[in-house]
Amino acid sequence: MRYPILLLDADGTLLDFDQAEDQALRLTLERNGLSSDEETLSLYKEINHGLWTDFENGLITKQQILDRRFLELFARLGITEELPGFEVEYQLALGEGGFLLPEAHSVCRQLCDEGCRLYILTNGVEATQLSRLERSGLNPLLSGVFVSETTGYQKPQREYFEYVWSRIPGFELRKALMVGDSLNSDIRGGAGAGVDTCWYNPQGKRNDSAVRPDYEIQGLAELIDIVKEDKP
């Protein structure tokens, strides 16, 4: 087997973050008597995405994301009411969203049956990510979960990946494959830490960056043939 160790991103690769985010955001807004229209959701996603990108690039901390995203949202919406518990409410609601992307469970099951060990590598809030993974039904198929909040680093930092390597029994760079939908955090991060990478690109987006994955797939089932290839 070419890759007996699979390092899998969570959101956008196995878990449907968009569905979880929409559900949690609508619920929390409505519980606080605020509008949950498409304009509000779109504005939040723009703010949140920008903050997480800054986090991945080492410009801000995770705590700054949590402290700032709803403050910025409410300021841009002209909401002056103080809602100090909003972030906590949102995280609890988000933790209930263990929605899987198509093929995720069946492909993970097949990979396990082939003898692969599956590890989740994810940026995010630990309690929220662990709750979502538990609800997704994937946990029995996983050999380990590494959330950035616990490690003190985040993808794409090399230190994050080295933290993971040191905690996977029998880890060898040449036997591992990093799989994810983000060219920056997953592919650039994995390549920079010395492992082969596979870009999950279900929408067939153009890659105009300097990042070059070893593989590119549009369906998760394509992983099965990749991991079974003989190593040259």
C-alpha positions as CSV (number, residue, x, y, z in Angstrom):
1,M,0.0,0.0,0.0
2,R,1.3,3.4,-0.9
3,Y,-0.2,5.5,1.9
4,P,-1.3,3.5,5.0
5,I,-1.5,6.8,7.0
6,L,-4.2,9.3,5.8
7,L,-4.2,12.8,7.3
8,L,-7.7,14.2,6.6
9,D,-8.9,17.8,6.9
10,A,-12.4,18.0,8.5
11,D,-14.4,21.0,7.2
12,G,-15.0,21.0,3.4
13,T,-13.4,17.6,3.1
14,L,-15.4,15.3,5.3
15,L,-17.8,17.6,7.2
16,D,-20.3,19.9,5.6
17,F,-19.3,23.1,7.4
18,D,-21.6,25.4,5.3
19,Q,-24.7,23.5,6.5
20,A,-23.6,23.4,10.1
21,E,-22.7,27.1,10.0
22,D,-26.0,28.2,8.4
23,Q,-28.0,26.2,10.9
24,A,-26.1,27.4,14.0
25,L,-26.0,31.1,12.8
26,R,-29.7,31.2,12.0
27,L,-30.7,29.5,15.3
28,T,-28.5,31.8,17.4
29,L,-29.6,35.0,15.7
30,E,-33.3,34.1,16.0
31,R,-32.9,33.2,19.7
32,N,-31.6,36.7,20.2
33,G,-34.4,38.4,18.3
34,L,-32.1,39.3,15.3
35,S,-32.7,38.9,11.6
36,S,-31.3,35.7,10.0
37,D,-31.8,36.8,6.4
38,E,-29.3,36.0,3.6
39,E,-27.7,39.4,3.8
40,T,-26.8,38.9,7.5
41,L,-25.5,35.4,6.9
42,S,-23.4,36.4,3.9
43,L,-21.9,39.3,5.8
44,Y,-20.9,37.1,8.7
45,K,-19.3,34.6,6.4
46,E,-17.3,37.3,4.7
47,I,-16.0,38.6,8.1
48,N,-15.4,35.1,9.5
49,H,-13.5,33.9,6.4
50,G,-11.3,36.9,6.5
51,L,-10.4,36.4,10.2
52,W,-9.7,32.7,9.7
53,T,-7.4,33.5,6.8
54,D,-5.5,35.9,9.0
55,F,-5.3,33.2,11.6
56,E,-3.9,30.7,9.2
57,N,-1.3,33.2,8.1
58,G,-0.3,33.8,11.7
59,L,-1.6,37.4,11.8
60,I,-4.1,37.0,14.7
61,T,-4.9,34.4,17.3
62,K,-7.8,32.1,17.5
63,Q,-9.1,34.0,20.5
64,Q,-9.1,37.2,18.5
65,I,-11.4,35.5,15.9
66,L,-13.8,34.6,18.6
67,D,-13.6,38.0,20.2
68,R,-14.0,40.0,17.0
69,R,-16.2,38.3,14.5
70,F,-19.6,39.0,16.0
71,L,-18.5,42.5,17.2
72,E,-17.6,43.3,13.6
73,L,-20.9,41.8,12.3
74,F,-23.1,43.7,14.7
75,A,-21.1,47.0,14.1
76,R,-21.6,46.7,10.3
77,L,-25.3,45.9,10.8
78,G,-25.8,48.9,13.2
79,I,-26.7,46.7,16.1
80,T,-25.8,48.5,19.4
81,E,-27.3,46.0,21.8
82,E,-24.6,44.2,23.8
83,L,-24.9,40.4,23.5
84,P,-21.9,39.0,25.5
85,G,-23.1,35.4,25.4
86,F,-23.6,35.3,21.7
87,E,-20.3,33.6,20.8
88,V,-20.8,30.8,23.4
89,E,-24.4,30.2,22.2
90,Y,-23.2,30.0,18.6
91,Q,-20.4,27.5,19.4
92,L,-22.9,25.3,21.2
93,A,-25.2,25.4,18.3
94,L,-22.4,24.8,15.8
95,G,-21.3,21.7,17.8
96,E,-24.6,20.1,16.9
97,G,-23.8,20.2,13.2
98,G,-22.2,16.9,12.5
99,F,-23.3,16.9,8.8
100,L,-21.2,14.8,6.4
101,L,-20.4,15.6,2.8
102,P,-21.4,13.0,0.2
103,E,-19.3,9.8,0.3
104,A,-17.5,10.8,3.4
105,H,-18.6,7.9,5.7
106,S,-18.5,5.2,3.0
107,V,-15.1,6.2,1.7
108,C,-13.6,6.4,5.2
109,R,-15.1,2.9,5.9
110,Q,-13.5,1.5,2.7
111,L,-10.2,3.1,3.5
112,C,-10.2,1.5,7.0
113,D,-11.1,-1.8,5.4
114,E,-8.1,-1.4,3.2
115,G,-5.9,-1.1,6.3
116,C,-5.4,2.7,6.4
117,R,-5.2,4.6,9.6
118,L,-7.3,7.8,9.5
119,Y,-6.3,11.0,11.4
120,I,-8.2,14.2,11.4
121,L,-6.1,17.4,11.2
122,T,-8.3,20.5,11.7
123,N,-8.1,24.1,12.7
124,G,-10.9,25.3,15.0
125,V,-12.3,25.2,18.5
126,E,-11.6,21.8,20.1
127,A,-14.9,21.3,21.9
128,T,-16.9,22.3,18.8
129,Q,-14.9,20.1,16.4
130,L,-15.0,17.1,18.7
131,S,-18.7,17.4,19.2
132,R,-19.3,17.6,15.4
133,L,-17.1,14.6,14.7
134,E,-18.9,12.6,17.4
135,R,-22.3,13.4,15.9
136,S,-21.1,12.7,12.4
137,G,-20.6,9.0,13.2
138,L,-16.9,9.0,12.0
139,N,-15.3,8.5,15.4
140,P,-15.2,4.7,15.3
141,L,-13.2,4.9,12.0
142,L,-10.6,7.4,13.3
143,S,-7.2,6.6,14.9
144,G,-6.8,10.2,16.2
145,V,-8.0,13.8,16.0
146,F,-5.7,16.8,16.2
147,V,-7.3,20.2,16.7
148,S,-5.2,23.3,16.4
149,E,-6.5,24.7,19.7
150,T,-4.8,21.8,21.5
151,T,-1.5,21.9,19.7
152,G,-0.8,25.6,20.1
153,Y,-0.2,25.9,16.4
154,Q,-2.4,25.7,13.3
155,K,-2.3,24.6,9.7
156,P,-0.3,25.5,7.7
157,Q,2.4,26.1,10.3
158,R,5.2,23.4,10.2
159,E,5.1,23.2,14.0
160,Y,1.5,22.0,13.9
161,F,2.4,19.1,11.6
162,E,5.5,18.2,13.6
163,Y,3.3,18.1,16.7
164,V,1.0,15.6,14.8
165,W,3.9,13.5,13.5
166,S,5.3,13.1,17.0
167,R,2.0,11.7,18.2
168,I,1.2,9.1,15.5
169,P,2.7,5.7,16.3
170,G,5.1,4.5,13.7
171,F,4.8,7.6,11.6
172,E,6.9,7.9,8.4
173,L,6.7,10.8,6.0
174,R,6.7,8.7,2.9
175,K,3.8,6.6,4.1
176,A,1.5,9.5,4.8
177,L,-0.8,11.6,2.6
178,M,-2.4,14.9,3.6
179,V,-5.9,15.3,2.1
180,G,-7.9,18.6,2.2
181,D,-9.8,21.2,0.3
182,S,-7.6,24.2,1.2
183,L,-4.6,24.9,-0.9
184,N,-3.2,27.1,1.8
185,S,-3.7,25.3,5.1
186,D,-3.8,21.7,3.9
187,I,-1.7,21.5,0.8
188,R,0.9,24.2,1.4
189,G,1.1,23.1,5.0
190,G,1.4,19.4,4.3
191,A,4.0,19.9,1.6
192,G,6.0,22.3,3.8
193,A,6.1,19.6,6.4
194,G,7.4,16.9,4.0
195,V,4.3,14.8,3.2
196,D,2.7,14.1,-0.1
197,T,-0.6,16.0,-0.6
198,C,-4.0,15.5,-2.3
199,W,-6.2,18.5,-3.0
200,Y,-9.9,17.7,-2.7
201,N,-11.5,20.0,-5.3
202,P,-15.1,18.9,-5.9
203,Q,-16.0,22.1,-7.7
204,G,-13.1,21.9,-10.1
205,K,-11.7,25.3,-9.1
206,R,-8.7,26.6,-11.0
207,N,-5.4,26.6,-9.1
208,D,-3.8,29.9,-9.8
209,S,-1.4,29.7,-6.8
210,A,2.2,28.5,-6.6
211,V,1.0,25.5,-4.5
212,R,1.2,22.2,-6.4
213,P,-0.4,19.1,-4.8
214,D,0.8,15.7,-5.7
215,Y,-2.8,14.6,-6.5
216,E,-6.0,16.3,-7.2
217,I,-9.4,14.7,-6.9
218,Q,-13.0,15.8,-7.3
219,G,-14.6,12.8,-5.5
220,L,-13.5,11.3,-2.2
221,A,-13.8,7.8,-3.7
222,E,-10.8,8.5,-5.9
223,L,-8.6,8.3,-2.8
224,I,-9.0,4.5,-2.6
225,D,-7.0,3.9,-5.8
226,I,-4.4,6.5,-4.8
227,V,-3.6,4.9,-1.4
228,K,-3.5,1.4,-2.9
229,E,-0.9,2.2,-5.6
230,D,2.5,0.6,-5.1
231,K,5.2,2.9,-3.9
232,P,7.9,3.3,-6.6
